């Protein structure tokens, strides 16, 4: 769903009048005749904001910063901010506290609380369908389900945790759209939750899902009509939901959207049904191959690499060359796939982080490679400091930790 265009209507002396579509005004919460502050950060770019939003914000297109990069920025900076993502089909809003996501909302129907807890087996589809008409402005779905004795308070809280994660993962499959990062502080009115996973781990999982989503979308023609083959019904819930909707009339797009599973889960179920010989669905029409340009963007920018190297040098000075060399065992603690990314990294006394970033980018092109390389370097530094605290006197280890922290901040 493209953003409706604004239009410059006329000039009046030293002022100009701008016509903004109602949809844009509603999304921004604008009122008639409200004055806006205007900024021109670059040629061809005009930013308008209400007075209340001037205390701190970043806005732009997802083509400039990916969802993974935005999440990484928030997580590594331990920021307490609000992130709003407007994609082609949905609008998602996240609240972060000290870098951890604590709240999320979405206009995507499959990411509402009801479908989420249904998909995770907390209630049946029939129970959900009976409860939804009872939802009102004063009775949210969670209260309706609790009053009916269908879920406990603990189950509802777990369901909200799962919903936040589903909305987060859903954001990663949106490659187009706009974002705004707002320094709004904490909002006590939000019904926040504490997730069991770190935001950084969720980001890596979200990027993995985004990569798989690309392959799923390439597997089927969205306008093609899948056909169901004779045989027993599937026993897996997601496959059964999709199988029931394959009636020889609905397109893949309609089957997916009506399933209430979300695009990712529905396409995975359809893929498994096709692979198991239960459904026939045609692939998309072939496209002319495009010449792929190799990416010249480093996995970690040069400035950060220099800071990481400087931090390693300070650890080596404190530990001594022999003890520092023993830290090469760090990859042994990693999963096999990540262990291989350290190939060729220790050809000198200091780890070659450039080689590590190239290995990560080769294995995972794009945002995932950059995030993974950054994660591995930070993991190595954490391991090195852990070993330093075990081998150095307490006062010297503490001094080293503070010194490395200052170094990584560029001080």
C-alpha positions as CSV (number, residue, x, y, z in Angstrom):
1,X,0.0,0.0,0.0
2,X,2.0,3.1,-1.2
3,X,2.0,6.2,0.9
4,X,-0.5,8.8,-0.6
5,X,1.5,11.8,-2.0
6,X,1.4,15.3,-0.5
7,X,1.1,18.2,-2.9
8,X,2.4,21.8,-2.8
9,X,-0.7,23.8,-3.8
10,X,0.4,27.4,-3.9
11,X,2.8,30.1,-2.7
12,X,1.6,33.1,-0.8
13,X,4.3,35.7,-0.3
14,X,7.0,34.1,1.7
15,X,4.9,31.1,2.7
16,X,3.7,28.0,0.9
17,X,0.6,25.8,1.5
18,X,1.0,22.1,1.5
19,X,-1.9,19.7,0.9
20,X,-1.5,16.5,2.9
21,X,-3.8,13.5,2.4
22,X,-6.2,12.7,5.3
23,X,-4.6,9.3,5.8
24,X,-1.2,10.9,6.4
25,X,-2.7,13.5,8.7
26,X,-4.6,10.8,10.7
27,X,-1.5,8.6,11.1
28,X,0.5,11.7,12.3
29,X,-2.3,12.7,14.7
30,X,-2.5,16.2,13.0
31,X,-5.3,18.6,13.7
32,X,-6.7,21.3,11.3
33,X,-4.6,24.5,11.2
34,X,-1.9,23.0,13.4
35,X,1.5,24.5,12.9
36,X,4.4,22.2,12.1
37,X,8.1,22.6,12.3
38,X,9.9,22.1,9.0
39,X,13.5,20.8,8.5
40,X,15.5,20.3,5.3
41,X,18.2,17.7,6.1
42,X,19.2,17.3,2.5
43,X,18.3,18.1,-1.1
44,X,14.8,16.9,-2.0
45,X,14.0,15.9,1.6
46,X,11.5,17.8,3.7
47,X,10.7,16.7,7.3
48,X,7.6,18.0,9.1
49,X,7.0,17.4,12.8
50,X,4.7,18.6,15.6
51,X,6.2,20.6,18.4
52,X,5.9,17.7,20.8
53,X,8.1,15.5,18.6
54,X,11.1,17.9,18.5
55,X,12.8,16.6,21.6
56,X,14.4,13.8,19.5
57,X,13.6,11.7,16.5
58,X,15.0,9.9,13.4
59,X,12.9,9.2,10.4
60,X,13.5,7.8,7.0
61,X,12.9,5.0,4.5
62,X,13.7,1.3,5.2
63,X,15.8,1.3,2.1
64,X,18.3,3.5,4.0
65,X,18.3,1.6,7.3
66,X,16.9,-1.9,7.5
67,X,14.8,-3.2,10.4
68,X,17.7,-5.2,11.6
69,X,20.0,-2.2,11.7
70,X,17.4,-0.1,13.5
71,X,16.9,-2.8,16.1
72,X,20.6,-3.2,16.5
73,X,21.0,0.5,17.0
74,X,18.4,0.5,19.7
75,X,19.7,-2.7,21.4
76,X,23.4,-1.8,21.4
77,X,22.7,1.7,22.6
78,X,20.4,0.6,25.5
79,X,17.9,3.2,24.3
80,X,14.4,3.9,25.7
81,X,12.6,4.9,22.6
82,X,9.5,4.2,20.4
83,X,10.0,2.8,16.9
84,X,7.2,3.0,14.4
85,X,7.3,1.0,11.1
86,X,4.9,1.7,8.3
87,X,5.1,-1.1,5.7
88,X,3.1,-1.8,2.5
89,X,0.4,-3.8,4.4
90,X,0.8,-3.0,8.1
91,X,1.8,-0.4,10.7
92,X,3.8,-1.7,13.7
93,X,4.8,0.2,16.8
94,X,7.4,-0.9,19.4
95,X,8.4,0.5,22.8
96,X,12.0,-0.2,24.0
97,X,13.3,0.2,27.5
98,X,17.0,0.2,27.9
99,X,17.4,-1.5,24.5
100,X,14.9,-4.3,25.2
101,X,11.5,-4.5,23.5
102,X,8.7,-4.3,26.1
103,X,5.6,-3.5,24.0
104,X,4.4,-4.0,20.4
105,X,1.2,-3.3,18.5
106,X,0.3,-4.0,14.9
107,X,-2.5,-3.5,12.4
108,X,-1.7,-6.9,10.8
109,X,-4.7,-9.1,11.7
110,X,-2.6,-12.3,12.1
111,X,-0.5,-10.5,14.7
112,X,-3.4,-9.6,17.0
113,X,-3.5,-11.3,20.4
114,X,-6.3,-13.7,19.5
115,X,-4.7,-15.3,16.4
116,X,-1.4,-15.5,18.2
117,X,-2.6,-17.5,21.2
118,X,-4.8,-19.6,19.0
119,X,-1.7,-20.6,16.9
120,X,0.2,-21.4,20.0
121,X,-2.6,-23.8,21.2
122,X,-3.9,-21.8,24.2
123,X,-7.4,-21.7,22.8
124,X,-9.3,-23.3,19.9
125,X,-10.4,-21.5,16.8
126,X,-14.0,-21.9,17.8
127,X,-13.4,-20.3,21.2
128,X,-11.6,-17.4,19.5
129,X,-14.5,-16.9,17.1
130,X,-17.0,-16.9,20.0
131,X,-15.0,-14.4,22.1
132,X,-14.2,-11.9,19.3
133,X,-17.8,-10.4,19.0
134,X,-17.7,-9.7,22.8
135,X,-14.7,-7.5,22.5
136,X,-15.4,-3.7,23.0
137,X,-13.7,-0.5,24.0
138,X,-14.1,-1.5,27.7
139,X,-13.6,-5.2,27.4
140,X,-10.4,-6.3,25.6
141,X,-10.0,-9.8,24.3
142,X,-7.8,-10.8,27.2
143,X,-10.5,-9.9,29.7
144,X,-13.2,-11.6,27.7
145,X,-11.1,-14.8,27.6
146,X,-10.3,-14.7,31.3
147,X,-13.9,-14.0,32.3
148,X,-14.9,-17.0,30.3
149,X,-12.3,-19.1,32.1
150,X,-10.5,-19.9,28.8
151,X,-7.1,-18.6,29.9
152,X,-5.4,-17.8,33.2
153,X,-3.6,-14.6,34.0
154,X,-0.3,-16.4,33.5
155,X,-1.4,-17.7,30.2
156,X,-2.5,-14.3,29.1
157,X,0.8,-12.8,30.0
158,X,2.6,-15.5,28.1
159,X,0.3,-14.8,25.1
160,X,1.2,-11.2,25.2
161,X,4.9,-12.1,25.2
162,X,4.4,-14.3,22.2
163,X,2.4,-11.5,20.5
164,X,5.3,-9.0,20.9
165,X,7.7,-11.6,19.4
166,X,5.4,-12.3,16.4
167,X,5.0,-8.6,15.7
168,X,8.8,-8.2,15.9
169,X,9.4,-11.1,13.5
170,X,6.7,-9.7,11.2
171,X,8.5,-6.5,10.9
172,X,11.6,-8.2,9.5
173,X,9.8,-9.5,6.4
174,X,8.8,-6.0,5.4
175,X,11.6,-4.7,3.1
176,X,9.8,-1.5,2.1
177,X,8.2,1.3,4.0
178,X,9.1,4.1,6.3
179,X,10.3,4.3,9.9
180,X,10.4,6.8,12.7
181,X,12.4,6.5,15.9
182,X,11.1,8.8,18.6
183,X,12.7,9.7,21.9
184,X,9.4,9.7,23.9
185,X,10.6,8.1,27.1
186,X,8.7,5.5,29.0
187,X,4.9,5.5,28.7
188,X,3.3,4.2,31.9
189,X,0.0,3.7,30.1
190,X,1.4,0.9,27.9
191,X,0.8,-2.7,29.0
192,X,4.4,-3.8,28.8
193,X,5.9,-7.3,29.2
194,X,9.4,-8.6,29.8
195,X,10.6,-11.1,27.2
196,X,12.7,-14.1,28.1
197,X,15.0,-13.5,25.2
198,X,17.4,-10.6,24.6
199,X,16.5,-8.2,21.9
200,X,19.8,-9.0,20.1
201,X,18.9,-12.7,19.9
202,X,15.4,-11.9,18.6
203,X,17.0,-9.7,15.9
204,X,19.2,-12.6,14.7
205,X,16.1,-14.8,14.6
206,X,14.1,-12.2,12.8
207,X,16.8,-11.8,10.1
208,X,16.9,-15.6,9.7
209,X,13.1,-15.5,9.2
210,X,13.4,-12.7,6.6
211,X,15.9,-14.7,4.6
212,X,13.6,-17.7,4.6
213,X,10.6,-15.5,3.7
214,X,12.4,-14.4,0.5
215,X,12.7,-18.1,-0.6
216,X,9.0,-18.8,0.4
217,X,7.8,-15.8,-1.7
218,X,9.9,-17.0,-4.6
219,X,8.3,-20.5,-4.5
220,X,4.7,-19.6,-5.4
221,X,2.8,-17.4,-7.8
222,X,0.6,-15.3,-5.5
223,X,-2.1,-15.1,-8.2
224,X,-2.0,-18.9,-9.0
225,X,-4.8,-21.1,-7.7
226,X,-3.5,-24.1,-5.8
227,X,-5.4,-27.4,-6.0
228,X,-5.9,-29.9,-3.3
229,X,-5.2,-33.6,-4.0
230,X,-7.2,-36.5,-2.6
231,X,-6.0,-38.0,0.7
232,X,-6.2,-37.8,4.4
233,X,-6.3,-34.5,6.2
234,X,-3.0,-33.1,7.5
235,X,-2.4,-33.5,11.3
236,X,-0.2,-30.4,11.7
237,X,-2.4,-27.5,12.7
238,X,-0.9,-24.9,10.3
239,X,-1.0,-27.3,7.3
240,X,-4.6,-28.3,8.1
241,X,-5.7,-24.6,8.2
242,X,-4.2,-23.9,4.8
243,X,-5.4,-27.3,3.4
244,X,-9.0,-26.4,4.3
245,X,-8.8,-23.2,2.4
246,X,-7.4,-24.6,-0.8
247,X,-10.7,-25.1,-2.6
248,X,-9.5,-24.7,-6.3
249,X,-10.9,-21.2,-6.4
250,X,-8.9,-19.0,-4.1
251,X,-5.5,-17.7,-5.1
252,X,-2.4,-18.3,-3.1
253,X,-2.6,-14.7,-1.9
254,X,-6.2,-15.2,-0.7
255,X,-5.4,-18.5,1.0
256,X,-2.6,-17.0,2.9
257,X,-4.4,-13.8,3.9
258,X,-7.6,-15.7,5.1
259,X,-5.7,-18.3,7.1
260,X,-5.0,-15.9,10.0
261,X,-1.6,-17.6,10.3
262,X,0.4,-14.8,9.0
263,X,2.3,-14.8,5.7
264,X,5.3,-16.6,7.0
265,X,3.5,-19.5,8.7
266,X,1.0,-19.9,5.9
267,X,3.6,-20.0,3.2
268,X,5.6,-22.5,5.2
269,X,2.6,-24.7,5.6
270,X,1.8,-24.4,1.8
271,X,5.4,-25.4,1.0
272,X,5.2,-28.4,3.2
273,X,1.8,-29.4,1.7
274,X,3.3,-29.2,-1.8
275,X,6.4,-31.1,-0.8
276,X,4.2,-33.8,0.8
277,X,2.2,-34.2,-2.4
278,X,-1.1,-33.0,-0.8
279,X,-1.4,-29.7,-2.8
280,X,-0.4,-28.6,-6.3
281,X,0.7,-25.0,-6.7
282,X,2.6,-23.4,-9.5
283,X,5.8,-21.4,-9.1
284,X,5.9,-17.7,-10.2
285,X,6.6,-17.0,-13.8
286,X,10.3,-16.9,-14.6
287,X,12.0,-13.5,-14.7
288,X,14.9,-12.4,-16.7
289,X,18.1,-12.8,-14.6
290,X,19.6,-9.6,-13.3
291,X,23.3,-9.1,-13.0
292,X,24.1,-9.1,-9.3
293,X,26.5,-6.5,-8.1
294,X,28.8,-7.6,-5.4
295,X,28.2,-5.7,-2.1
296,X,31.0,-3.3,-1.2
297,X,29.5,-2.5,2.2
298,X,31.6,-3.9,5.0
299,X,30.0,-6.0,7.7
300,X,31.3,-3.6,10.3
301,X,32.3,0.0,9.4
302,X,35.9,1.0,9.5
303,X,35.6,3.2,12.6
304,X,34.1,0.4,14.7
305,X,36.8,-2.0,13.5
306,X,39.5,0.4,14.7
307,X,37.9,0.6,18.1
308,X,37.6,-3.2,18.3
309,X,41.3,-3.5,17.4
310,X,42.3,-0.9,19.9
311,X,40.4,-2.8,22.6
312,X,42.1,-6.0,21.7
313,X,45.5,-4.3,21.9
314,X,44.8,-3.1,25.4
315,X,43.7,-6.6,26.5
316,X,46.9,-8.1,25.0
317,X,49.0,-5.6,26.8
318,X,47.4,-6.4,30.1
319,X,47.5,-10.2,29.7
320,X,50.7,-10.6,27.9
321,X,51.3,-12.1,24.4
322,X,51.2,-15.8,25.5
323,X,48.0,-15.6,27.6
324,X,46.4,-13.5,24.9
325,X,47.2,-16.1,22.2
326,X,45.3,-18.7,24.3
327,X,42.1,-16.8,23.6
328,X,42.1,-18.3,20.1
329,X,40.0,-21.1,21.6
330,X,37.0,-18.8,21.7
331,X,35.4,-20.3,18.5
332,X,35.3,-23.7,20.2
333,X,32.4,-22.5,22.3
334,X,30.3,-21.5,19.3
335,X,27.9,-23.5,17.1
336,X,29.5,-25.2,14.2
337,X,28.2,-22.7,11.6
338,X,29.6,-19.7,13.5
339,X,32.8,-21.5,14.2
340,X,33.6,-21.7,10.5
341,X,33.4,-17.9,10.2
342,X,36.7,-17.6,12.1
343,X,38.7,-19.3,9.4
344,X,41.8,-17.3,8.6
345,X,41.1,-14.8,11.5
346,X,44.2,-15.6,13.5
347,X,47.1,-15.2,11.0
348,X,48.7,-12.5,13.2
349,X,48.9,-11.9,17.0
350,X,45.7,-9.8,16.9
351,X,42.5,-11.3,15.4
352,X,41.8,-10.1,11.9
353,X,38.3,-8.7,12.2
354,X,38.3,-7.7,8.6
355,X,38.5,-11.3,7.6
356,X,35.8,-12.2,10.1
357,X,33.5,-9.6,8.6
358,X,34.2,-10.8,5.0
359,X,33.4,-14.4,6.1
360,X,30.2,-13.4,7.7
361,X,29.1,-11.3,4.7
362,X,29.9,-14.2,2.4
363,X,27.8,-16.6,4.4
364,X,24.9,-14.2,5.0
365,X,24.8,-11.3,2.5
366,X,23.2,-8.1,3.7
367,X,22.0,-7.0,7.1
368,X,22.2,-10.4,8.7
369,X,25.9,-10.7,7.9
370,X,26.7,-7.3,9.4
371,X,24.8,-8.0,12.6
372,X,26.3,-11.5,12.9
373,X,29.9,-10.1,12.5
374,X,29.2,-7.4,15.1
375,X,27.8,-10.0,17.5
376,X,30.8,-12.3,17.1
377,X,33.3,-9.5,17.7
378,X,31.5,-8.4,20.8
379,X,31.3,-12.0,22.0
380,X,35.0,-12.4,21.5
381,X,35.7,-9.2,23.5
382,X,33.4,-10.4,26.3
383,X,35.2,-13.7,26.4
384,X,38.6,-12.0,26.5
385,X,37.5,-9.8,29.4
386,X,36.1,-12.8,31.2
387,X,39.5,-14.6,31.0
388,X,41.2,-11.4,32.1
389,X,39.1,-11.3,35.2
390,X,40.0,-14.9,36.0
391,X,43.8,-14.4,35.6
392,X,44.5,-10.8,36.7
393,X,44.3,-9.3,40.2
394,X,40.9,-8.0,40.9
395,X,41.9,-4.3,40.8
396,X,43.8,-4.7,37.6
397,X,41.0,-6.6,35.9
398,X,38.5,-3.9,36.9
399,X,40.8,-1.2,35.5
400,X,41.1,-3.1,32.3
401,X,37.3,-3.5,31.9
402,X,36.9,0.2,32.4
403,X,39.7,1.0,30.0
404,X,38.2,-1.3,27.3
405,X,34.7,0.3,27.8
406,X,36.2,3.8,27.3
407,X,38.1,2.6,24.3
408,X,35.0,1.2,22.6
409,X,33.3,4.6,23.1
410,X,36.2,6.2,21.3
411,X,37.7,7.8,24.4
